[in-house]
Amino acid sequence: MMKSALYAAALALTATGAMAAPAKYTLDASHSQVLFSYDHLGYSTTYNLFSGFDGEIMFDAEDPANSSVSVSIPVMSLFTGWEKRFNHLMGDDFFGAAEGDMITFTSTGIEVTGDDEALITGDLTINGMTKSVTLDAEMNKSGAHPMQGKDWLGFDAETTILRSDFGLGKFAPNISDELDVEISIEAMKAD
């Protein structure tokens, strides 16, 4: 009798979705961006932006720590607002970039720290060098998108990295080695 009750309970949990797998969401490239800034010789803060990149989130609403994220950003998608800075950053002093070079981030763990907050640890690869970084992330909103008619997610995150960790340390410390990184992404539930 006890064995049948345990079996029935296991079936009921499975049927109600308590053991549901994470759902796949793809990034909305038109509303996802990575902004980074650095101190320029103590005179100003310089801002640069990556946008229009691809990625996916496997989101487990029941157990967010069971979620994951992966993103691929074309290096040459960088927007600086000034062509000479773009050319310098793409040159041999920094990225030495070629068409097809990517910056990638793949999560390795998520620690839920609040109702809508988590620390997302993952492997960041730039210039072929990989370092573990932690993003301080917050879910802005989840639910049906009012214009798209499908489930949507929105997140903001921030972190600080050292550019010298990725072979981009030219002119440090005069130009700060630390990059303040701000991320804002939207993702749509995959069909």
C-alpha positions as CSV (number, residue, x, y, z in Angstrom):
1,M,0.0,0.0,0.0
2,M,2.8,2.4,1.0
3,K,4.6,1.6,-2.3
4,S,1.5,2.5,-4.4
5,A,1.0,5.7,-2.5
6,L,4.6,6.8,-3.3
7,Y,4.2,5.8,-6.9
8,A,1.0,7.8,-7.2
9,A,2.6,10.8,-5.6
10,A,5.6,10.6,-8.0
11,L,3.1,10.4,-11.0
12,A,1.2,13.4,-9.6
13,L,4.3,15.5,-9.3
14,T,5.3,14.7,-12.9
15,A,1.9,15.4,-14.2
16,T,1.7,18.8,-12.5
17,G,5.0,20.0,-14.0
18,A,6.9,20.0,-10.7
19,M,9.7,18.4,-12.5
20,A,9.4,20.5,-15.7
21,A,12.5,21.1,-17.7
22,P,13.8,24.6,-18.3
23,A,12.2,26.5,-21.3
24,K,14.3,27.8,-24.1
25,Y,14.4,31.6,-24.7
26,T,16.4,33.3,-27.5
27,L,17.8,36.8,-27.2
28,D,16.0,39.7,-28.8
29,A,18.9,41.2,-30.6
30,S,17.2,44.5,-31.1
31,H,16.8,45.0,-27.3
32,S,19.9,43.4,-25.9
33,Q,23.2,45.3,-25.3
34,V,26.4,45.2,-23.4
35,L,27.8,48.6,-22.4
36,F,31.3,48.9,-21.0
37,S,33.1,52.0,-19.6
38,Y,36.6,52.9,-18.4
39,D,38.4,55.9,-16.9
40,H,40.4,57.8,-19.6
41,L,43.5,59.3,-18.0
42,G,41.3,60.7,-15.2
43,Y,39.7,63.2,-17.5
44,S,36.6,61.4,-18.6
45,T,34.7,58.1,-18.6
46,T,34.6,56.5,-22.0
47,Y,31.6,54.4,-23.1
48,N,31.3,51.7,-25.7
49,L,28.5,49.3,-26.7
50,F,28.0,45.8,-28.2
51,S,24.5,45.2,-29.6
52,G,22.8,42.9,-32.1
53,F,24.3,39.6,-30.7
54,D,22.9,36.1,-30.3
55,G,22.3,34.0,-27.3
56,E,19.9,31.7,-25.4
57,I,18.6,31.3,-21.9
58,M,17.3,28.0,-20.6
59,F,15.0,29.3,-17.9
60,D,13.6,27.2,-15.1
61,A,10.8,29.3,-13.5
62,E,10.4,26.7,-10.7
63,D,14.1,26.5,-9.9
64,P,16.0,29.5,-11.3
65,A,19.3,28.0,-10.1
66,N,18.7,25.3,-12.7
67,S,18.7,27.9,-15.5
68,S,21.6,28.7,-17.9
69,V,22.7,31.3,-20.4
70,S,25.0,31.4,-23.3
71,V,25.9,34.4,-25.5
72,S,28.0,35.1,-28.6
73,I,29.0,38.6,-29.5
74,P,30.8,39.5,-32.7
75,V,33.8,41.6,-31.8
76,M,33.3,43.8,-34.8
77,S,29.8,44.7,-33.7
78,L,31.4,47.2,-31.2
79,F,29.9,50.7,-31.4
80,T,32.2,53.4,-30.1
81,G,30.6,56.5,-31.6
82,W,34.0,57.5,-33.1
83,E,35.5,55.7,-36.1
84,K,39.1,56.3,-35.1
85,R,38.5,54.7,-31.6
86,F,36.8,51.7,-33.3
87,N,39.7,51.2,-35.7
88,H,42.2,51.5,-32.8
89,L,40.3,48.9,-30.7
90,M,40.1,46.5,-33.6
91,G,43.8,46.9,-34.4
92,D,46.9,45.2,-33.0
93,D,47.0,47.2,-29.8
94,F,43.8,45.5,-28.6
95,F,41.6,43.0,-30.4
96,G,43.5,42.4,-33.6
97,A,40.0,41.6,-34.8
98,A,39.0,39.8,-37.9
99,E,35.5,39.2,-39.2
100,G,33.9,36.3,-37.3
101,D,35.9,36.8,-34.0
102,M,33.5,36.3,-31.1
103,I,33.3,37.2,-27.4
104,T,31.4,34.4,-25.6
105,F,29.9,33.9,-22.2
106,T,28.6,30.5,-21.0
107,S,27.2,30.2,-17.5
108,T,28.6,27.6,-15.1
109,G,26.4,28.2,-12.1
110,I,23.6,30.4,-10.8
111,E,23.1,31.3,-7.1
112,V,19.7,32.8,-6.4
113,T,20.1,35.7,-3.9
114,G,16.6,37.2,-3.8
115,D,13.1,37.1,-5.4
116,D,14.4,38.4,-8.7
117,E,18.1,38.5,-8.2
118,A,21.0,36.0,-8.7
119,L,24.7,35.8,-9.1
120,I,25.5,34.1,-12.5
121,T,29.0,32.7,-12.7
122,G,30.3,31.8,-16.1
123,D,33.2,31.5,-18.5
124,L,34.0,34.7,-20.4
125,T,36.2,34.3,-23.5
126,I,37.8,37.3,-25.2
127,N,40.8,37.1,-27.6
128,G,40.9,33.3,-27.0
129,M,41.5,33.8,-23.3
130,T,38.9,32.5,-20.8
131,K,38.3,33.7,-17.3
132,S,35.5,33.0,-14.8
133,V,33.4,36.1,-14.1
134,T,30.3,36.7,-11.9
135,L,27.3,38.8,-13.1
136,D,25.1,40.4,-10.5
137,A,21.8,39.9,-12.3
138,E,18.2,41.0,-11.8
139,M,15.1,39.9,-13.6
140,N,13.2,43.0,-14.6
141,K,10.1,41.3,-15.9
142,S,8.6,38.0,-17.2
143,G,5.3,37.3,-18.9
144,A,3.4,37.7,-22.1
145,H,4.8,40.4,-24.4
146,P,2.0,42.9,-25.2
147,M,3.0,43.2,-28.9
148,Q,4.6,39.8,-29.7
149,G,2.0,37.5,-28.1
150,K,4.5,35.2,-26.5
151,D,6.4,34.8,-23.2
152,W,9.3,37.2,-22.7
153,L,12.0,37.8,-20.2
154,G,14.0,40.9,-19.3
155,F,17.2,41.0,-17.3
156,D,19.9,43.6,-16.2
157,A,23.3,42.6,-14.9
158,E,26.6,44.2,-14.1
159,T,30.2,43.1,-13.4
160,T,33.7,44.5,-13.5
161,I,36.5,42.8,-15.4
162,L,40.2,43.5,-16.0
163,R,40.9,44.0,-19.6
164,S,44.5,42.9,-19.1
165,D,43.1,39.4,-18.2
166,F,42.1,39.1,-21.9
167,G,45.3,40.5,-23.5
168,L,43.7,44.0,-23.8
169,G,45.8,45.8,-21.2
170,K,47.6,48.4,-23.5
171,F,48.1,51.8,-21.8
172,A,47.1,50.5,-18.3
173,P,47.1,51.9,-15.7
174,N,46.8,55.4,-17.4
175,I,43.7,54.2,-19.1
176,S,42.0,52.1,-16.4
177,D,42.5,48.3,-16.5
178,E,39.0,47.9,-14.9
179,L,36.0,47.9,-17.2
180,D,32.6,48.5,-15.7
181,V,30.2,46.3,-17.7
182,E,26.4,46.8,-17.8
183,I,24.2,44.3,-19.6
184,S,20.5,44.6,-20.5
185,I,18.8,41.8,-22.4
186,E,15.4,40.7,-23.5
187,A,14.6,37.2,-24.6
188,M,11.6,35.5,-26.2
189,K,10.3,32.0,-25.7
190,A,11.5,29.8,-28.5
191,D,8.8,28.3,-30.8
